[in-house]
């Protein structure tokens, strides 16, 4: 099993970050096992080939996020982590 992960911060709300995390996993075609509406700080999903987890932790002034992906294929785990992270980082809320 291979694991790839990374952390970053985002100036957004917890609810928005969890929603972005779920959207990012759904865009990958993942089944969501623990979603944004479950009342906690993580979203977990995957397929038979890869599992991804996004954890969102509120801090003073921003949200700290960790994106992790696990697979028996290292390249797939890395690509998944990168794609999910990029989607969240690049998404901008428009009011």
N, C-alpha and C positions, 0 to 999 in steps of 0.2 A: 504494500500500500504506500502510495506517495501522498504527501501533503504540501500544499503551497498556501501561504497566507501573507497578509499585509495589513497594516493599520494606517489610518489617516483620520483627520477631523473634517467636519463639514459644518458650516454656519447655517443651520436649519433646525427645524423642530424634530423631536423624537418621532412623532407621528409621520411626518413627511419622510424622514430617513427610513423608517420601517416600510412605508409604502413604496419608496424607491427600491428598497432591497427586494421586496416581493415582486415588483415589476421586473427587476433585473433577472430574477430567477425564472419568472414566467416567460420572458423573452428568450431564454435558453431552452424552452420547452420542458422545463422541470415540473414535476409534481411537487406541490407545496405540502410539507408534513407538519410544519409549525409556522403559522402565518402571522401577518402583521396585526390581525384582529384578535389574537389570542391573549393579549394583555401583558405580554412580557417584553423582553428587549432583544429578541432574536427572530430570525426567519431562517428556516431550514427547508431545503428541497433537494431534488435530484432525480436521477434516472438509474437504470441498472448499472450504468458505467461510471457515474460520478455523483458525489454528494457535495453540496455547498452550504455553508453557514455564514450568515451575516449577523453580527452582534452590534447593537447600537447602545452606547452608554452616554446619558446626559451628563454634561459638565457645565461649569459656569461659562456661558457664552457660546458653546458649540456642542456638537455631538461627536464623540470618539467612536469610530467604527473599526471593526475587524472583519475582513473577508477571508474565508478559508475554503479550500476545495480539496477533496480527497478522491483518489482513484488508483486503480492498479496501473494506469497509464499516466506517467508523470507529465507528459506534454498536455494531455487532456486536463489534468488538474490545474496546471499552470495557466492554460488558455482560459479555463472557466473562471479562475480567480481574477485574471486580468480583465476579462470581458465584464464580469459582474462589477468589479471595482470601477472600471472606466465609465460604465453606465451611471453609477451613483455619483461619481465625481463630476461628470460632465452635465448632469441634469440640473437645470436652473428653474426655480419656481417663478412663475409669472403671475402676478396678482392683477 
